[in-house]
Amino acid sequence: SERSARNHDRFHPYSRPSAALQVADHYNRHQQQTHEQRKRSPIYRMRNFNNWIKSVLISRAAKNCRPKAVLDMGCGKGGDLLKWGKARIQHYVGMDIADVSVEQAHGRWKEMRNNRFSAEFHALDCYQYPLSKKISPEQRFDVVSQQFCLHYAFETEAKAKQMVSNVADHLRPGGFWIGTLPDAYWITKKLRSVDGLSFGNSVYNIRFDQKDHYPTFGHRYIFHLEDVIESCPEYLVHFPTLARLAEERGLKLLKRTPFHNYYEDAVRSDPESVNLLERMRVVERGGDRLSDDEWEIAGRW
Ligand code: SAM
């Protein structure tokens, strides 16, 4: 779009983008794919699997606290709007650093048929600024959702703290903070098991600059995911630090589960989610499912 082209121009030829702008530019430039394009993708099933994880997570949170107001921090193009509609919320606030994505999310909400919830959308770097730049400091949410985006805050300690403050300042007492993020244990285990600085398979690649020291913040690597993420900088999230920062702001860790285990637990004990696997095209009745390479990378979350 015109705006993302403008953002892109800002970086060339002499200016060096900040990491956050680089991330925003990456997501702004990524085109929305048609259903047919998605179906042809080598990671079609893995994307469906990730969506299934989010659907189960969102519906479980909805059962637990019957949310009326939800904040989707890092909402992207609004990929979870339908899921929140099914959870019968009343108000949705979507925020993201990528302004073009925010506009697309807004457009998607306007096009939703039988829309029963109100919504507002704001472009904001949620790890740099307090949310009160865009919403009332008094505004409270029953759920704050951060899907596949929390790890960008671990670029610096200040950003991680700002993110946690934003959650703590706007979550009502008894509310839930839910999210999905890369598993730093899985990533570093892989890194230590290879000779060089990069590893991957036919659908993904992860490349580090060094493997001599493991800082708590700013531990950067470059992630490439076929068809979706084209060499974008990401940061390892030292989970005990995240839990400590959250606890300092009165948030208590309830549960943390790697994706593979989340799936295995659901298969054992949650028939409703198992039915959803077929409806969301994670598996086909004929037996078609994630390839081994897709299943491997699905385990990094
Ligand atoms: N949550 C959406 C989903 O699950 O479909 C989008 C996930 S996408 C992988 C990551 C999102 O995080 C991008 O839309 C990106 O712009 C957003 N993001 C990264 N850094 C951010 C920041 N500092 N503030 C707000 N959003 C940010």
Residues whose N, C-alpha, C, O or C-beta is under 5 A from the ligand:
A	BS01	SAM	V23 A24 Y27 G74 C75 G76 G79 M95 D96 I97 A98 S101 L124 D125 C126 Y127 Q147 F148 C149 Y152
